């Protein structure tokens, strides 16, 4: 299904491009996640859509990482609402 999800700031993502939505508090304790995010930032693949401290990140199919202000639960709810509305 085509559609866009508002991720905060000026970021609206095509829902088909989203690989996963992750909570930073729950995932950043892992050295694997920290290493992944560090490499993505070093490679210029991180985009910050958060106006304040990011709470979650979205991994896109092109390996771009979007840091977002909304929580992972809020973003997941937006996807679910869109699915219910547009099928």
PDB file of N, CA, C and O in Angstrom:
ATOM      1  N   UNK A   1       0.826  -1.173   0.000  1.00  0.00           N
ATOM      2  CA  UNK A   1       0.000   0.000   0.000  1.00  0.00           C
ATOM      3  C   UNK A   1       0.874   1.241   0.000  1.00  0.00           C
ATOM      4  O   UNK A   1       1.820   1.345   0.781  1.00  0.00           O
ATOM      5  N   UNK A   2       0.560   2.163  -0.862  1.00  0.00           N
ATOM      6  CA  UNK A   2       1.286   3.424  -0.895  1.00  0.00           C
ATOM      7  C   UNK A   2       0.757   4.332   0.197  1.00  0.00           C
ATOM      8  O   UNK A   2      -0.407   4.254   0.590  1.00  0.00           O
ATOM      9  N   UNK A   3       1.624   5.181   0.672  1.00  0.00           N
ATOM     10  CA  UNK A   3       1.247   6.150   1.693  1.00  0.00           C
ATOM     11  C   UNK A   3       2.505   6.666   2.362  1.00  0.00           C
ATOM     12  O   UNK A   3       3.586   6.096   2.216  1.00  0.00           O
ATOM     13  N   UNK A   4       2.348   7.736   3.086  1.00  0.00           N
ATOM     14  CA  UNK A   4       3.480   8.347   3.759  1.00  0.00           C
ATOM     15  C   UNK A   4       3.228   8.421   5.249  1.00  0.00           C
ATOM     16  O   UNK A   4       2.089   8.531   5.704  1.00  0.00           O
ATOM     17  N   UNK A   5       4.317   8.359   6.002  1.00  0.00           N
ATOM     18  CA  UNK A   5       4.254   8.451   7.451  1.00  0.00           C
ATOM     19  C   UNK A   5       5.066   9.663   7.868  1.00  0.00           C
ATOM     20  O   UNK A   5       6.229   9.806   7.491  1.00  0.00           O
ATOM     21  N   UNK A   6       4.441  10.534   8.652  1.00  0.00           N
ATOM     22  CA  UNK A   6       5.131  11.721   9.144  1.00  0.00           C
ATOM     23  C   UNK A   6       6.033  11.300  10.291  1.00  0.00           C
ATOM     24  O   UNK A   6       5.567  10.729  11.277  1.00  0.00           O
ATOM     25  N   UNK A   7       7.337  11.584  10.161  1.00  0.00           N
ATOM     26  CA  UNK A   7       8.313  11.169  11.157  1.00  0.00           C
ATOM     27  C   UNK A   7       8.820  12.326  12.005  1.00  0.00           C
ATOM     28  O   UNK A   7       9.672  12.133  12.873  1.00  0.00           O
ATOM     29  N   UNK A   8       8.310  13.513  11.765  1.00  0.00           N
ATOM     30  CA  UNK A   8       8.745  14.676  12.525  1.00  0.00           C
ATOM     31  C   UNK A   8       9.601  15.582  11.666  1.00  0.00           C
ATOM     32  O   UNK A   8      10.115  15.170  10.626  1.00  0.00           O
ATOM     33  N   UNK A   9       9.751  16.835  12.113  1.00  0.00           N
ATOM     34  CA  UNK A   9      10.526  17.798  11.345  1.00  0.00           C
ATOM     35  C   UNK A   9       9.974  17.915   9.945  1.00  0.00           C
ATOM     36  O   UNK A   9       8.775  18.123   9.759  1.00  0.00           O
ATOM     37  N   UNK A  10      10.836  17.782   8.965  1.00  0.00           N
ATOM     38  CA  UNK A  10      10.379  17.831   7.577  1.00  0.00           C
ATOM     39  C   UNK A  10      10.445  16.451   6.915  1.00  0.00           C
ATOM     40  O   UNK A  10      10.544  16.342   5.693  1.00  0.00           O
ATOM     41  N   UNK A  11      10.389  15.410   7.733  1.00  0.00           N
ATOM     42  CA  UNK A  11      10.524  14.043   7.220  1.00  0.00           C
ATOM     43  C   UNK A  11       9.172  13.348   7.102  1.00  0.00           C
ATOM     44  O   UNK A  11       8.494  13.101   8.099  1.00  0.00           O
ATOM     45  N   UNK A  12       8.801  13.042   5.881  1.00  0.00           N
ATOM     46  CA  UNK A  12       7.645  12.194   5.588  1.00  0.00           C
ATOM     47  C   UNK A  12       8.181  11.041   4.750  1.00  0.00           C
ATOM     48  O   UNK A  12       8.742  11.252   3.674  1.00  0.00           O
ATOM     49  N   UNK A  13       8.008   9.841   5.244  1.00  0.00           N
ATOM     50  CA  UNK A  13       8.610   8.675   4.611  1.00  0.00           C
ATOM     51  C   UNK A  13       7.558   7.817   3.931  1.00  0.00           C
ATOM     52  O   UNK A  13       6.462   7.620   4.456  1.00  0.00           O
ATOM     53  N   UNK A  14       7.904   7.313   2.762  1.00  0.00           N
ATOM     54  CA  UNK A  14       7.059   6.341   2.081  1.00  0.00           C
ATOM     55  C   UNK A  14       7.037   5.085   2.940  1.00  0.00           C
ATOM     56  O   UNK A  14       8.085   4.516   3.245  1.00  0.00           O
ATOM     57  N   UNK A  15       5.854   4.660   3.323  1.00  0.00           N
ATOM     58  CA  UNK A  15       5.755   3.515   4.237  1.00  0.00           C
ATOM     59  C   UNK A  15       6.396   2.252   3.659  1.00  0.00           C
ATOM     60  O   UNK A  15       6.852   1.393   4.414  1.00  0.00           O
ATOM     61  N   UNK A  16       6.437   2.131   2.331  1.00  0.00           N
ATOM     62  CA  UNK A  16       7.062   0.968   1.704  1.00  0.00           C
ATOM     63  C   UNK A  16       8.582   0.974   1.850  1.00  0.00           C
ATOM     64  O   UNK A  16       9.222  -0.062   1.673  1.00  0.00           O
ATOM     65  N   UNK A  17       9.165   2.125   2.170  1.00  0.00           N
ATOM     66  CA  UNK A  17      10.618   2.233   2.347  1.00  0.00           C
ATOM     67  C   UNK A  17      11.064   1.906   3.766  1.00  0.00           C
ATOM     68  O   UNK A  17      12.260   1.755   4.017  1.00  0.00           O
ATOM     69  N   UNK A  18      10.120   1.795   4.696  1.00  0.00           N
ATOM     70  CA  UNK A  18      10.466   1.570   6.104  1.00  0.00           C
ATOM     71  C   UNK A  18      10.746   0.093   6.348  1.00  0.00           C
ATOM     72  O   UNK A  18       9.903  -0.769   6.100  1.00  0.00           O
ATOM     73  N   UNK A  19      11.958  -0.177   6.841  1.00  0.00           N
ATOM     74  CA  UNK A  19      12.346  -1.539   7.194  1.00  0.00           C
ATOM     75  C   UNK A  19      11.993  -1.822   8.649  1.00  0.00           C
ATOM     76  O   UNK A  19      11.517  -2.907   8.982  1.00  0.00           O
ATOM     77  N   UNK A  20      12.231  -0.830   9.515  1.00  0.00           N
ATOM     78  CA  UNK A  20      11.934  -1.011  10.933  1.00  0.00           C
ATOM     79  C   UNK A  20      11.925   0.302  11.681  1.00  0.00           C
ATOM     80  O   UNK A  20      12.524   1.290  11.259  1.00  0.00           O
ATOM     81  N   UNK A  21      11.227   0.286  12.807  1.00  0.00           N
ATOM     82  CA  UNK A  21      11.158   1.430  13.706  1.00  0.00           C
ATOM     83  C   UNK A  21      11.671   0.954  15.059  1.00  0.00           C
ATOM     84  O   UNK A  21      11.205  -0.057  15.584  1.00  0.00           O
ATOM     85  N   UNK A  22      12.632   1.683  15.621  1.00  0.00           N
ATOM     86  CA  UNK A  22      13.309   1.220  16.820  1.00  0.00           C
ATOM     87  C   UNK A  22      13.341   2.297  17.898  1.00  0.00           C
ATOM     88  O   UNK A  22      13.561   3.472  17.602  1.00  0.00           O
ATOM     89  N   UNK A  23      13.125   1.901  19.132  1.00  0.00           N
ATOM     90  CA  UNK A  23      13.194   2.787  20.281  1.00  0.00           C
ATOM     91  C   UNK A  23      14.665   2.926  20.687  1.00  0.00           C
ATOM     92  O   UNK A  23      15.335   1.922  20.931  1.00  0.00           O
ATOM     93  N   UNK A  24      15.163   4.146  20.761  1.00  0.00           N
ATOM     94  CA  UNK A  24      16.578   4.350  21.082  1.00  0.00           C
ATOM     95  C   UNK A  24      16.929   3.899  22.494  1.00  0.00           C
ATOM     96  O   UNK A  24      18.008   3.344  22.705  1.00  0.00           O
ATOM     97  N   UNK A  25      16.049   4.122  23.465  1.00  0.00           N
ATOM     98  CA  UNK A  25      16.339   3.697  24.843  1.00  0.00           C
ATOM     99  C   UNK A  25      16.487   2.192  24.957  1.00  0.00           C
ATOM    100  O   UNK A  25      17.351   1.702  25.685  1.00  0.00           O
ATOM    101  N   UNK A  26      15.652   1.457  24.243  1.00  0.00           N
ATOM    102  CA  UNK A  26      15.680  -0.003  24.343  1.00  0.00           C
ATOM    103  C   UNK A  26      16.734  -0.661  23.465  1.00  0.00           C
ATOM    104  O   UNK A  26      17.145  -1.788  23.742  1.00  0.00           O
ATOM    105  N   UNK A  27      17.176   0.011  22.423  1.00  0.00           N
ATOM    106  CA  UNK A  27      18.121  -0.635  21.510  1.00  0.00           C
ATOM    107  C   UNK A  27      19.561  -0.152  21.661  1.00  0.00           C
ATOM    108  O   UNK A  27      20.495  -0.875  21.313  1.00  0.00           O
ATOM    109  N   UNK A  28      19.748   1.058  22.173  1.00  0.00           N
ATOM    110  CA  UNK A  28      21.101   1.622  22.192  1.00  0.00           C
ATOM    111  C   UNK A  28      21.997   1.017  23.269  1.00  0.00           C
ATOM    112  O   UNK A  28      23.191   1.311  23.300  1.00  0.00           O
ATOM    113  N   UNK A  29      21.458   0.187  24.144  1.00  0.00           N
ATOM    114  CA  UNK A  29      22.308  -0.479  25.128  1.00  0.00           C
ATOM    115  C   UNK A  29      23.181  -1.538  24.460  1.00  0.00           C
ATOM    116  O   UNK A  29      24.233  -1.898  24.988  1.00  0.00           O
ATOM    117  N   UNK A  30      22.756  -2.032  23.314  1.00  0.00           N
ATOM    118  CA  UNK A  30      23.503  -3.069  22.607  1.00  0.00           C
ATOM    119  C   UNK A  30      24.676  -2.457  21.838  1.00  0.00           C
ATOM    120  O   UNK A  30      24.512  -1.474  21.115  1.00  0.00           O
ATOM    121  N   UNK A  31      25.847  -3.045  22.003  1.00  0.00           N
ATOM    122  CA  UNK A  31      27.014  -2.549  21.269  1.00  0.00           C
ATOM    123  C   UNK A  31      26.814  -2.708  19.761  1.00  0.00           C
ATOM    124  O   UNK A  31      27.361  -1.925  18.985  1.00  0.00           O
ATOM    125  N   UNK A  32      26.043  -3.701  19.338  1.00  0.00           N
ATOM    126  CA  UNK A  32      25.790  -3.884  17.904  1.00  0.00           C
ATOM    127  C   UNK A  32      25.003  -2.710  17.335  1.00  0.00           C
ATOM    128  O   UNK A  32      25.310  -2.215  16.251  1.00  0.00           O
ATOM    129  N   UNK A  33      23.985  -2.268  18.072  1.00  0.00           N
ATOM    130  CA  UNK A  33      23.196  -1.128  17.614  1.00  0.00           C
ATOM    131  C   UNK A  33      24.032   0.141  17.627  1.00  0.00           C
ATOM    132  O   UNK A  33      23.998   0.921  16.676  1.00  0.00           O
ATOM    133  N   UNK A  34      24.786   0.351  18.709  1.00  0.00           N
ATOM    134  CA  UNK A  34      25.648   1.538  18.780  1.00  0.00           C
ATOM    135  C   UNK A  34      26.654   1.543  17.642  1.00  0.00           C
ATOM    136  O   UNK A  34      26.904   2.588  17.042  1.00  0.00           O
ATOM    137  N   UNK A  35      27.229   0.395  17.338  1.00  0.00           N
ATOM    138  CA  UNK A  35      28.191   0.290  16.238  1.00  0.00           C
ATOM    139  C   UNK A  35      27.509   0.570  14.891  1.00  0.00           C
ATOM    140  O   UNK A  35      28.060   1.277  14.047  1.00  0.00           O
ATOM    141  N   UNK A  36      26.311   0.013  14.697  1.00  0.00           N
ATOM    142  CA  UNK A  36      25.561   0.245  13.466  1.00  0.00           C
ATOM    143  C   UNK A  36      25.278   1.728  13.280  1.00  0.00           C
ATOM    144  O   UNK A  36      25.504   2.276  12.201  1.00  0.00           O
ATOM    145  N   UNK A  37      24.782   2.381  14.336  1.00  0.00           N
ATOM    146  CA  UNK A  37      24.452   3.804  14.250  1.00  0.00           C
ATOM    147  C   UNK A  37      25.706   4.653  14.032  1.00  0.00           C
ATOM    148  O   UNK A  37      25.667   5.633  13.288  1.00  0.00           O
ATOM    149  N   UNK A  38      26.803   4.287  14.667  1.00  0.00           N
ATOM    150  CA  UNK A  38      28.067   5.011  14.481  1.00  0.00           C
ATOM    151  C   UNK A  38      28.554   4.906  13.037  1.00  0.00           C
ATOM    152  O   UNK A  38      28.973   5.898  12.441  1.00  0.00           O
ATOM    153  N   UNK A  39      28.494   3.695  12.481  1.00  0.00           N
ATOM    154  CA  UNK A  39      28.916   3.508  11.090  1.00  0.00           C
ATOM    155  C   UNK A  39      28.010   4.265  10.126  1.00  0.00           C
ATOM    156  O   UNK A  39      28.478   4.868   9.160  1.00  0.00           O
ATOM    157  N   UNK A  40      26.705   4.228  10.400  1.00  0.00           N
ATOM    158  CA  UNK A  40      25.757   4.951   9.543  1.00  0.00           C
ATOM    159  C   UNK A  40      26.046   6.449   9.582  1.00  0.00           C
ATOM    160  O   UNK A  40      26.005   7.120   8.551  1.00  0.00           O
ATOM    161  N   UNK A  41      26.335   6.967  10.762  1.00  0.00           N
ATOM    162  CA  UNK A  41      26.647   8.393  10.876  1.00  0.00           C
ATOM    163  C   UNK A  41      27.951   8.726  10.156  1.00  0.00           C
ATOM    164  O   UNK A  41      28.037   9.733   9.453  1.00  0.00           O
ATOM    165  N   UNK A  42      28.945   7.894  10.329  1.00  0.00           N
ATOM    166  CA  UNK A  42      30.238   8.088   9.664  1.00  0.00           C
ATOM    167  C   UNK A  42      30.086   8.064   8.140  1.00  0.00           C
ATOM    168  O   UNK A  42      30.773   8.799   7.430  1.00  0.00           O
ATOM    169  N   UNK A  43      29.190   7.221   7.651  1.00  0.00           N
ATOM    170  CA  UNK A  43      28.956   7.083   6.208  1.00  0.00           C
ATOM    171  C   UNK A  43      27.995   8.132   5.654  1.00  0.00           C
ATOM    172  O   UNK A  43      27.723   8.147   4.453  1.00  0.00           O
ATOM    173  N   UNK A  44      27.479   9.009   6.514  1.00  0.00           N
ATOM    174  CA  UNK A  44      26.571  10.055   6.074  1.00  0.00           C
ATOM    175  C   UNK A  44      25.158   9.577   5.797  1.00  0.00           C
ATOM    176  O   UNK A  44      24.430  10.211   5.033  1.00  0.00           O
ATOM    177  N   UNK A  45      24.759   8.461   6.411  1.00  0.00           N
ATOM    178  CA  UNK A  45      23.431   7.903   6.166  1.00  0.00           C
ATOM    179  C   UNK A  45      22.421   8.261   7.249  1.00  0.00           C
ATOM    180  O   UNK A  45      21.283   7.797   7.200  1.00  0.00           O
ATOM    181  N   UNK A  46      22.816   9.086   8.236  1.00  0.00           N
ATOM    182  CA  UNK A  46      21.914   9.468   9.320  1.00  0.00           C
ATOM    183  C   UNK A  46      21.347  10.854   9.046  1.00  0.00           C
ATOM    184  O   UNK A  46      22.080  11.800   8.755  1.00  0.00           O
ATOM    185  N   UNK A  47      20.019  10.950   9.146  1.00  0.00           N
ATOM    186  CA  UNK A  47      19.335  12.231   9.004  1.00  0.00           C
ATOM    187  C   UNK A  47      18.563  12.489  10.293  1.00  0.00           C
ATOM    188  O   UNK A  47      17.830  11.626  10.775  1.00  0.00           O
ATOM    189  N   UNK A  48      18.734  13.673  10.836  1.00  0.00           N
ATOM    190  CA  UNK A  48      18.079  14.001  12.090  1.00  0.00           C
ATOM    191  C   UNK A  48      16.804  14.788  11.819  1.00  0.00           C
ATOM    192  O   UNK A  48      16.859  15.937  11.382  1.00  0.00           O
ATOM    193  N   UNK A  49      15.652  14.166  12.081  1.00  0.00           N
ATOM    194  CA  UNK A  49      14.358  14.834  11.917  1.00  0.00           C
ATOM    195  C   UNK A  49      13.807  15.271  13.269  1.00  0.00           C
ATOM    196  O   UNK A  49      12.691  15.784  13.353  1.00  0.00           O
ATOM    197  N   UNK A  50      14.592  15.067  14.329  1.00  0.00           N
ATOM    198  CA  UNK A  50      14.148  15.431  15.678  1.00  0.00           C
ATOM    199  C   UNK A  50      14.532  16.872  15.975  1.00  0.00           C
ATOM    200  O   UNK A  50      15.659  17.295  15.716  1.00  0.00           O
ATOM    201  N   UNK A  51      13.583  17.616  16.520  1.00  0.00           N
ATOM    202  CA  UNK A  51      13.868  18.990  16.903  1.00  0.00           C
ATOM    203  C   UNK A  51      14.541  19.046  18.266  1.00  0.00           C
ATOM    204  O   UNK A  51      15.144  20.059  18.618  1.00  0.00           O
ATOM    205  N   UNK A  52      14.445  17.986  19.021  1.00  0.00           N
ATOM    206  CA  UNK A  52      15.035  17.879  20.346  1.00  0.00           C
ATOM    207  C   UNK A  52      15.743  16.524  20.414  1.00  0.00           C
ATOM    208  O   UNK A  52      16.125  15.979  19.378  1.00  0.00           O
ATOM    209  N   UNK A  53      15.919  15.991  21.579  1.00  0.00           N
ATOM    210  CA  UNK A  53      16.567  14.697  21.754  1.00  0.00           C
ATOM    211  C   UNK A  53      15.745  13.603  21.066  1.00  0.00           C
ATOM    212  O   UNK A  53      14.562  13.444  21.369  1.00  0.00           O
ATOM    213  N   UNK A  54      16.352  12.850  20.145  1.00  0.00           N
ATOM    214  CA  UNK A  54      15.589  11.798  19.447  1.00  0.00           C
ATOM    215  C   UNK A  54      15.208  10.667  20.389  1.00  0.00           C
ATOM    216  O   UNK A  54      15.961  10.306  21.293  1.00  0.00           O
ATOM    217  N   UNK A  55      14.028  10.120  20.158  1.00  0.00           N
ATOM    218  CA  UNK A  55      13.531   9.003  20.964  1.00  0.00           C
ATOM    219  C   UNK A  55      13.548   7.686  20.212  1.00  0.00           C
ATOM    220  O   UNK A  55      13.522   6.613  20.815  1.00  0.00           O
ATOM    221  N   UNK A  56      13.591   7.774  18.885  1.00  0.00           N
ATOM    222  CA  UNK A  56      13.561   6.552  18.090  1.00  0.00           C
ATOM    223  C   UNK A  56      14.295   6.781  16.780  1.00  0.00           C
ATOM    224  O   UNK A  56      14.671   7.902  16.439  1.00  0.00           O
ATOM    225  N   UNK A  57      14.488   5.689  16.060  1.00  0.00           N
ATOM    226  CA  UNK A  57      15.049   5.819  14.720  1.00  0.00           C
ATOM    227  C   UNK A  57      14.334   4.875  13.782  1.00  0.00           C
ATOM    228  O   UNK A  57      13.823   3.824  14.171  1.00  0.00           O
ATOM    229  N   UNK A  58      14.317   5.296  12.520  1.00  0.00           N
ATOM    230  CA  UNK A  58      13.681   4.512  11.467  1.00  0.00           C
ATOM    231  C   UNK A  58      14.769   4.078  10.503  1.00  0.00           C
ATOM    232  O   UNK A  58      15.565   4.897  10.043  1.00  0.00           O
ATOM    233  N   UNK A  59      14.802   2.800  10.200  1.00  0.00           N
ATOM    234  CA  UNK A  59      15.726   2.272   9.210  1.00  0.00           C
ATOM    235  C   UNK A  59      14.967   2.115   7.905  1.00  0.00           C
ATOM    236  O   UNK A  59      13.928   1.457   7.852  1.00  0.00           O
ATOM    237  N   UNK A  60      15.498   2.730   6.847  1.00  0.00           N
ATOM    238  CA  UNK A  60      14.868   2.672   5.532  1.00  0.00           C
ATOM    239  C   UNK A  60      15.580   1.649   4.645  1.00  0.00           C
ATOM    240  O   UNK A  60      16.706   1.239   4.928  1.00  0.00           O
ATOM    241  N   UNK A  61      14.916   1.256   3.591  1.00  0.00           N
ATOM    242  CA  UNK A  61      15.436   0.239   2.685  1.00  0.00           C
ATOM    243  C   UNK A  61      16.753   0.594   2.035  1.00  0.00           C
ATOM    244  O   UNK A  61      17.528  -0.295   1.681  1.00  0.00           O
ATOM    245  N   UNK A  62      17.024   1.892   1.868  1.00  0.00           N
ATOM    246  CA  UNK A  62      18.298   2.307   1.281  1.00  0.00           C
ATOM    247  C   UNK A  62      19.388   2.469   2.341  1.00  0.00           C
ATOM    248  O   UNK A  62      20.436   3.060   2.080  1.00  0.00           O
ATOM    249  N   UNK A  63      19.129   1.935   3.547  1.00  0.00           N
ATOM    250  CA  UNK A  63      20.033   1.957   4.696  1.00  0.00           C
ATOM    251  C   UNK A  63      20.200   3.341   5.312  1.00  0.00           C
ATOM    252  O   UNK A  63      21.133   3.569   6.083  1.00  0.00           O
ATOM    253  N   UNK A  64      19.295   4.270   4.974  1.00  0.00           N
ATOM    254  CA  UNK A  64      19.268   5.563   5.639  1.00  0.00           C
ATOM    255  C   UNK A  64      18.646   5.377   7.016  1.00  0.00           C
ATOM    256  O   UNK A  64      17.705   4.602   7.186  1.00  0.00           O
ATOM    257  N   UNK A  65      19.181   6.097   7.993  1.00  0.00           N
ATOM    258  CA  UNK A  65      18.658   6.078   9.347  1.00  0.00           C
ATOM    259  C   UNK A  65      18.092   7.463   9.643  1.00  0.00           C
ATOM    260  O   UNK A  65      18.793   8.467   9.517  1.00  0.00           O
ATOM    261  N   UNK A  66      16.826   7.514  10.036  1.00  0.00           N
ATOM    262  CA  UNK A  66      16.171   8.766  10.365  1.00  0.00           C
ATOM    263  C   UNK A  66      15.968   8.813  11.875  1.00  0.00           C
ATOM    264  O   UNK A  66      15.250   7.983  12.434  1.00  0.00           O
ATOM    265  N   UNK A  67      16.602   9.789  12.541  1.00  0.00           N
ATOM    266  CA  UNK A  67      16.381   9.990  13.971  1.00  0.00           C
ATOM    267  C   UNK A  67      15.115  10.818  14.135  1.00  0.00           C
ATOM    268  O   UNK A  67      14.950  11.840  13.469  1.00  0.00           O
ATOM    269  N   UNK A  68      14.219  10.385  15.020  1.00  0.00           N
ATOM    270  CA  UNK A  68      12.925  11.044  15.155  1.00  0.00           C
ATOM    271  C   UNK A  68      12.597  11.385  16.597  1.00  0.00           C
ATOM    272  O   UNK A  68      13.075  10.739  17.530  1.00  0.00           O
ATOM    273  N   UNK A  69      11.780  12.401  16.761  1.00  0.00           N
ATOM    274  CA  UNK A  69      11.281  12.803  18.070  1.00  0.00           C
ATOM    275  C   UNK A  69      10.145  11.898  18.550  1.00  0.00           C
ATOM    276  O   UNK A  69      10.139  11.505  19.717  1.00  0.00           O
ATOM    277  N   UNK A  70       9.180  11.553  17.681  1.00  0.00           N
ATOM    278  CA  UNK A  70       8.094  10.665  18.151  1.00  0.00           C
ATOM    279  C   UNK A  70       8.652   9.316  18.600  1.00  0.00           C
ATOM    280  O   UNK A  70       9.650   8.828  18.069  1.00  0.00           O
ATOM    281  N   UNK A  71       7.989   8.734  19.581  1.00  0.00           N
ATOM    282  CA  UNK A  71       8.407   7.423  20.052  1.00  0.00           C
ATOM    283  C   UNK A  71       8.125   6.362  18.997  1.00  0.00           C
ATOM    284  O   UNK A  71       7.344   6.582  18.071  1.00  0.00           O
ATOM    285  N   UNK A  72       8.761   5.224  19.149  1.00  0.00           N
ATOM    286  CA  UNK A  72       8.533   4.107  18.230  1.00  0.00           C
ATOM    287  C   UNK A  72       7.061   3.684  18.278  1.00  0.00           C
ATOM    288  O   UNK A  72       6.484   3.325  17.251  1.00  0.00           O
ATOM    289  N   UNK A  73       6.456   3.725  19.467  1.00  0.00           N
ATOM    290  CA  UNK A  73       5.043   3.353  19.600  1.00  0.00           C
ATOM    291  C   UNK A  73       4.146   4.315  18.828  1.00  0.00           C
ATOM    292  O   UNK A  73       3.186   3.887  18.186  1.00  0.00           O
ATOM    293  N   UNK A  74       4.449   5.606  18.884  1.00  0.00           N
ATOM    294  CA  UNK A  74       3.658   6.593  18.149  1.00  0.00           C
ATOM    295  C   UNK A  74       3.776   6.373  16.655  1.00  0.00           C
ATOM    296  O   UNK A  74       2.777   6.418  15.938  1.00  0.00           O
ATOM    297  N   UNK A  75       4.984   6.137  16.182  1.00  0.00           N
ATOM    298  CA  UNK A  75       5.189   5.900  14.751  1.00  0.00           C
ATOM    299  C   UNK A  75       4.494   4.629  14.298  1.00  0.00           C
ATOM    300  O   UNK A  75       3.899   4.597  13.221  1.00  0.00           O
ATOM    301  N   UNK A  76       4.562   3.583  15.107  1.00  0.00           N
ATOM    302  CA  UNK A  76       3.883   2.330  14.767  1.00  0.00           C
ATOM    303  C   UNK A  76       2.375   2.538  14.715  1.00  0.00           C
ATOM    304  O   UNK A  76       1.700   1.987  13.846  1.00  0.00           O
ATOM    305  N   UNK A  77       1.843   3.335  15.648  1.00  0.00           N
ATOM    306  CA  UNK A  77       0.405   3.632  15.658  1.00  0.00           C
ATOM    307  C   UNK A  77       0.000   4.398  14.398  1.00  0.00           C
ATOM    308  O   UNK A  77      -1.071   4.157  13.842  1.00  0.00           O
ATOM    309  N   UNK A  78       0.853   5.319  13.947  1.00  0.00           N
ATOM    310  CA  UNK A  78       0.564   6.050  12.707  1.00  0.00           C
ATOM    311  C   UNK A  78       0.481   5.096  11.520  1.00  0.00           C
ATOM    312  O   UNK A  78      -0.387   5.240  10.659  1.00  0.00           O
ATOM    313  N   UNK A  79       1.379   4.128  11.482  1.00  0.00           N
ATOM    314  CA  UNK A  79       1.331   3.139  10.405  1.00  0.00           C
ATOM    315  C   UNK A  79       0.064   2.300  10.482  1.00  0.00           C
ATOM    316  O   UNK A  79      -0.577   2.041   9.464  1.00  0.00           O
ATOM    317  N   UNK A  80      -0.297   1.876  11.688  1.00  0.00           N
ATOM    318  CA  UNK A  80      -1.502   1.059  11.870  1.00  0.00           C
ATOM    319  C   UNK A  80      -2.756   1.849  11.510  1.00  0.00           C
ATOM    320  O   UNK A  80      -3.659   1.314  10.867  1.00  0.00           O
ATOM    321  N   UNK A  81      -2.822   3.115  11.919  1.00  0.00           N
ATOM    322  CA  UNK A  81      -3.981   3.949  11.604  1.00  0.00           C
ATOM    323  C   UNK A  81      -4.123   4.111  10.095  1.00  0.00           C
ATOM    324  O   UNK A  81      -5.227   4.065   9.552  1.00  0.00           O
ATOM    325  N   UNK A  82      -3.010   4.297   9.442  1.00  0.00           N
ATOM    326  CA  UNK A  82      -3.035   4.454   7.986  1.00  0.00           C
ATOM    327  C   UNK A  82      -3.506   3.162   7.326  1.00  0.00           C
ATOM    328  O   UNK A  82      -4.270   3.199   6.362  1.00  0.00           O
ATOM    329  N   UNK A  83      -3.059   2.040   7.836  1.00  0.00           N
ATOM    330  CA  UNK A  83      -3.463   0.738   7.294  1.00  0.00           C
ATOM    331  C   UNK A  83      -4.972   0.544   7.453  1.00  0.00           C
ATOM    332  O   UNK A  83      -5.643   0.083   6.530  1.00  0.00           O
ATOM    333  N   UNK A  84      -5.501   0.900   8.629  1.00  0.00           N
ATOM    334  CA  UNK A  84      -6.948   0.767   8.869  1.00  0.00           C
ATOM    335  C   UNK A  84      -7.747   1.705   7.963  1.00  0.00           C
ATOM    336  O   UNK A  84      -8.808   1.344   7.453  1.00  0.00           O
ATOM    337  N   UNK A  85      -7.219   2.911   7.775  1.00  0.00           N
ATOM    338  CA  UNK A  85      -7.947   3.914   7.002  1.00  0.00           C
ATOM    339  C   UNK A  85      -7.933   3.613   5.505  1.00  0.00           C
ATOM    340  O   UNK A  85      -8.957   3.715   4.829  1.00  0.00           O
ATOM    341  N   UNK A  86      -6.766   3.244   5.003  1.00  0.00           N
ATOM    342  CA  UNK A  86      -6.624   3.101   3.551  1.00  0.00           C
ATOM    343  C   UNK A  86      -6.519   1.661   3.084  1.00  0.00           C
ATOM    344  O   UNK A  86      -6.510   1.393   1.882  1.00  0.00           O
ATOM    345  N   UNK A  87      -6.442   0.740   4.023  1.00  0.00           N
ATOM    346  CA  UNK A  87      -6.408  -0.665   3.681  1.00  0.00           C
ATOM    347  C   UNK A  87      -5.154  -1.058   3.088  1.00  0.00           C
ATOM    348  O   UNK A  87      -4.973  -2.226   2.743  1.00  0.00           O
TER     349      UNK A  87
END
